[in-house]
Amino acid sequence: MQIEFTPVRTDTRLALERHGDCLIVNGERFDFAPLPEGAELPAEAIESDWFTGVVRRVNGVLHLAVRLPHGADAPDETLFPQPVMALKDGPVATPPYSKTDTAKEAQHEQD
């Protein structure tokens, strides 16, 4: 599963988790298993504001784009995010919400 991000300033945080062809966004499950190879599903067809572009399956890989919430002091890695390949089931790493979150993570790694 390849996930691209569309940064947006909002107070809502984002938690992603992959389970097969399902993406769980802040606890809400979206099942893309029925999407056949080469098919596309427009964001408007998904009952969620989290998706920002067409979902497609290319060579067996789901490609999708989701909103990436960030704080007023978001770091560059959040404002200009790189796509993420979620190759296995479980939580999907996302860029930090704010520079404060980045500093907390760095401090946690030093402890």
C-alpha positions as CSV (number, residue, x, y, z in Angstrom):
1,M,0.0,0.0,0.0
2,Q,1.5,3.3,-1.0
3,I,0.1,6.3,0.9
4,E,0.6,9.9,-0.2
5,F,-0.2,12.8,2.1
6,T,-2.0,16.1,1.6
7,P,-1.0,18.4,4.4
8,V,-3.8,20.4,6.0
9,R,-3.8,22.7,9.1
10,T,-6.2,21.3,11.6
11,D,-6.4,20.4,15.3
12,T,-7.4,16.8,14.6
13,R,-4.6,14.2,14.8
14,L,-4.1,11.3,12.4
15,A,-3.6,7.6,13.2
16,L,-3.3,5.1,10.3
17,E,-3.2,1.4,10.5
18,R,-3.0,-1.2,7.6
19,H,-4.7,-4.6,7.7
20,G,-4.4,-6.2,4.3
21,D,-6.3,-4.1,1.8
22,C,-8.0,-2.2,4.6
23,L,-6.8,1.2,5.9
24,I,-8.0,2.2,9.3
25,V,-8.1,6.0,9.7
26,N,-8.6,7.2,13.3
27,G,-10.4,4.0,14.1
28,E,-12.6,4.0,11.0
29,R,-12.0,1.0,8.6
30,F,-12.0,1.4,4.8
31,D,-11.9,-1.8,2.9
32,F,-10.3,-1.6,-0.6
33,A,-10.2,-5.4,-1.2
34,P,-13.0,-5.3,-3.8
35,L,-11.0,-2.8,-6.0
36,P,-9.7,-4.9,-8.9
37,E,-6.4,-4.5,-10.7
38,G,-6.2,-1.3,-12.8
39,A,-9.5,0.1,-11.3
40,E,-9.9,3.5,-9.8
41,L,-12.1,4.8,-7.1
42,P,-12.6,8.6,-6.9
43,A,-12.3,10.2,-3.4
44,E,-15.8,11.4,-3.8
45,A,-17.0,7.8,-3.8
46,I,-15.5,7.2,-0.3
47,E,-17.7,8.3,2.6
48,S,-14.9,10.2,4.3
49,D,-13.1,13.6,4.1
50,W,-9.8,11.9,4.9
51,F,-9.2,10.8,1.3
52,T,-7.9,13.4,-1.2
53,G,-7.4,11.6,-4.4
54,V,-8.2,8.6,-6.5
55,V,-7.6,5.2,-5.0
56,R,-6.2,2.8,-7.5
57,R,-4.6,-0.6,-7.7
58,V,-1.5,-0.9,-9.8
59,N,0.5,-4.2,-10.0
60,G,-1.4,-5.4,-6.9
61,V,-0.4,-2.3,-4.9
62,L,-3.1,0.1,-3.6
63,H,-2.2,3.8,-4.2
64,L,-4.1,6.3,-2.1
65,A,-3.8,9.8,-0.7
66,V,-5.0,11.0,2.7
67,R,-5.1,14.3,4.5
68,L,-2.2,14.9,6.9
69,P,-3.2,17.1,9.7
70,H,-0.5,19.4,11.2
71,G,-0.1,22.1,13.8
72,A,0.9,25.7,13.2
73,D,4.5,24.9,13.9
74,A,4.8,21.8,11.6
75,P,8.3,20.8,10.4
76,D,9.2,20.7,6.8
77,E,8.9,16.9,6.7
78,T,5.2,17.3,7.4
79,L,4.6,20.3,5.2
80,F,6.4,18.6,2.2
81,P,5.7,14.9,3.0
82,Q,7.2,11.9,1.1
83,P,4.9,9.0,0.2
84,V,5.0,6.0,2.6
85,M,5.0,2.3,1.6
86,A,3.0,0.4,4.1
87,L,4.4,-3.1,3.3
88,K,3.0,-4.9,6.4
89,D,0.0,-4.9,8.6
90,G,0.0,-2.6,11.7
91,P,0.4,1.1,12.4
92,V,1.6,3.3,9.6
93,A,4.2,5.9,10.5
94,T,3.2,9.5,9.6
95,P,5.2,12.7,9.7
96,P,5.0,14.5,13.0
97,Y,2.1,16.8,13.8
98,S,4.3,19.6,15.0
99,K,7.9,20.6,15.8
100,T,7.1,19.9,19.4
101,D,6.2,16.3,18.6
102,T,9.5,16.0,16.7
103,A,11.4,17.2,19.8
104,K,9.5,14.8,22.1
105,E,10.4,11.9,19.8
106,A,14.0,12.9,19.8
107,Q,14.1,13.1,23.6
108,H,12.3,9.8,24.0
109,E,14.9,8.1,21.7
110,Q,17.7,9.5,23.9
111,D,16.1,8.1,27.2
